[in-house]
């Protein structure tokens, strides 16, 4: 998914996650430097793409994986790839690289469903000692996850992409009221207070931190576009595309989800052009 901040590739053992990850490199612009972190060398991307700027690292008995990641942060990398998130420390590396170390991140995981992926990453963060609170750990996970590409293998041995899922964090809103000030009786004030208290405990004990929906599904032997990508992800994806790819992406959005988003993005592009022109006029004059 071009422009996505972090994309996970999930599926059971032997369904082709590593093969898909290797193939996705071809669609990453060659101007983007690749930084690979693996517990065991499996991708061999420097052999597959010898002309690309690729730096691969793995931890050893004397050099920890965290040290590898710290070095990669200083090597002008655009894309971080985590070979396989199979242990708790590797999960923390993935979260770090998605937040501060690169433009976007790719990784593989063995989760069967998207909620299982979030739960597994959250539990890994807790076991690794990065967070102590379950809610805080889950918030960090869903804030960096954009898309999940889930692969499967049927009993005949056929491998295919079963679905592409988008994750959207749920922003908590302040829904408390101050209607108790308008009440004249003590009983009325207590009722309004308990309404706010009920709202508070509901948010604390049963807070929904994210929503997920399938963008693409494999149904009856063909791929079906099911739900629209969120406007926020559409804008962020376009910012990381060339003009030609952005135009093609606009056509894709218009074809499947209507032209409203395209017009809105065109207006946004025009506004950015006006701002850029204004900045250029206010800039310093070139020296002669």
N, C-alpha and C positions, 0 to 999 in steps of 0.2 A: 504494500500500500504506500505509494509515493507520498512523502510529506508527513506520514504518521509519526508521532513522537516515539511510540514503542509498539511493536507488533510481536505477538507471541504466536508460535507454531506448536499446536498441541496435537496429541494423538497417542495411540497405543504403540507398544514396541514393534518395530518393523514396518510401520506404515509409510515410511519415506520422508520423515521430517527433515533429516539431514540433507537428503537429495533436493527437497524443495528449497531449503535455505540456501544451498549452493546455487540453485538456479535463479533465485531472487537477486543475487548479486549482479547479474547481467543487467537488471533494470535500474540499478543505482547509478547515478551519474558518475562518470569517471573522474570528475573534479573533486569528488568526496573521498577522503582518505578513510580506509577501513582499519579498525583496531579490533583484533580477535582475542578473546580470553577463553581458554578451554582447560578442562581438567585432564583431558587426554586428546591428543591431536587426531581429529576425525575429518575436519572440513577440507584441509589441504588446499586452501584457496589460493595460495601463492603459486601453486602448480597449475591450477585451473585457469587463473587469471594472471599470467605473468607480467602484464603491462600495468596492472593496478598498483596503487600505493597501499600496501597491506603490511601490517605488523602483527604477527601472531605470537602469543605468549601462553605459557602454562606454568602452574606452580610446581616447584620441586621440593625436595626435602629441606633445602636451606632458604628458599625464596617463597614466601607466601603469596597466594593469589591476590590478596589485598595490596601488596607491594607492586605487583604487576599492574593492577588497575591504577594505582597512584602514578606510576610511570607513564601509562598511556594517557592520562589527563594532561600531560605536558608535551605530548607529541603531535599536537595539532590534528587530532582525529575528528572526523565528521560523523562517522557511523561506528557504534560499538556493537559487536556481535558476541553473545555469550553462547558457546557451543551447546550446552545442555544444563538447565537448572535442575540438578538432581540432588543437591545437598543444601543445607541451610546457609552456609557461608556464601555459596554461589548466588543464592536468592538475594542476599544483601548487596552483592556486587552489581547485580542487575538493576536493583532499585537506585543505587548510587549513579551508575552510568546513565540511567534514564533521566535523572534529575539534574545532574551538573556536568557530566563528562562528555556529552556528545549532542549532535543535532537530533538523532534518533537511534533507537536500539532495537535489535532483533535477538530473539532467544527461542529455544525449544523447551517443551515441558511435556510431561506424560498425563496431564489432567484430562479427564473424560468429558467434563462439562465446564462451562465458563464459571459458574459458582464454585466448582471444585478447584479451579485454577486460582481464584481469589483466596479461597480458604487455605489452600496449600501454601501459597506465597505468604499469607498473613501468619500462619503457624510457623513457617520457616524464620520469619523476621523475629517472632517472639522467642523461639528456641535459640536463635543466634545471639539474643540479648540486645538487639538493636532497639527494641521497644519493650515496654513492660505492660502496656495497655492494649487489649485486643482491638478496640475501636480505633485508636490512633494508628496502629499497624495497618489495619484494613483501609483506613483513609489514605495512607501513603501509597498503598498498592493500587487502589482504584484511580488515584490522581495521575498515575503515570501510564496505566494501561489504556491503549486506544483501540486496537483491533486484535482479535484472536482468529487465526486461521486453523481450523480443526480438520485433521486428516483422519481417515479411517481405512480399514482393510476388511473386506467382507470374507465370508467363509470360502469363497472361490479364489481368494488371493488377489482380488482387484483392489488397487489403491486409488483413492480419489479424495478430493477436498469435499467434506460433508457440509461445511458451512463457514461463513465469515461473520464474526460477531463484533459489534461495536459496544464499547463500555462508556457510559456517561456518568460522571459523579453527580450525586444529588446534593445541591447546595441547600443547607438548612436555612429556613426563613424564620424571622421573628414573628410569631403569630399570637403573641401574648396581648392581652387587652388591659386597659385601665378603666374599665367600666365600673369598677367598685367605687370609684370616686363619685359617681352619679347616684349611687344607691343611698337611700335615706335611712334604711333600717339596718341593724347589725346582721340580721339573717341574710339580707340581700348582699351585703359586703362579703360574708362568708361564702355564699354561693359563687360569687365571681372569683374569689380567691381560690376556691377549690377547682374551678374551671381552669385557671392558669396552672395550678399545681398538677392537675391531670395531664395537661398538655406537656408540662415539663417532664414528668415521669415517663410519658409515652415516648418522648424524644430520647430520653436517657436510656431506657430499657429496650426499645424496639425501633431504633433509628434505622432508616433505610439509607445506606451510604452510596448506593449506585444503582443504575438501571442498565440493562443490557438487552440488545435486540439483534436479530440476525439480519444482516444486510444482503447476504446471498446464501441460497440453500440449493442442495442437489436433490431434486425431486423427480422421480420417475425417469431417470436417465438424462435429465437436462438441468442446467443451472437457471434458477429463477431469482430475479431481483425482488426482494420481499419488503424491505423497509429503507427509508431514506437515511443517508448519513447526516449527522447533525451539522447545522450551519457552522458551528465553531470548528469542527474538524475539516469541513470543506474549505473554509478560509485558510486554516493553517496548512492544509495540503497544497493549496494553490500557491502559497507564498514560497514553497520549496520546489516549484516546477518551473521549467522553461516556458516561454510564451507559447510555443507550439503545443506543449503538453497541457498547459492551462486552458488553451482554446479547445483542445480535444476533450478535456475533462468537463468543461462547460457544456459541450454538446452532449456528453454522457449524462450529466445532471439534468439537462433540459429534456432529454429523451425519456428518462425513467421517472423523473419526479416533477416535471413541469418547468416552465421557464422563469418562474418568479425568482428563484435563487440566482439564476444567471444574470437577470437584470440587476439584482441587488449587488452582485459582485462586480458587474460592469460599472455601476455607479461608484462603488468603493474604489475601483481602479482609477476612475476619472478624478475622484477626490484626491487620491494619493499623487496623481500626476500634477494637479494644481499645487499641492503642498510642496512637491519636489521643485516645481518651477519657481515658486515663491522663495524657497531656500536658495536656489541658484542665483536669483536676482539680488538677494541680500548678502550673498557671499562676497569675499574680497575680490577685487579686480586683479587679474594676472599681472605680474611684474613684467616690464619690458626691458 
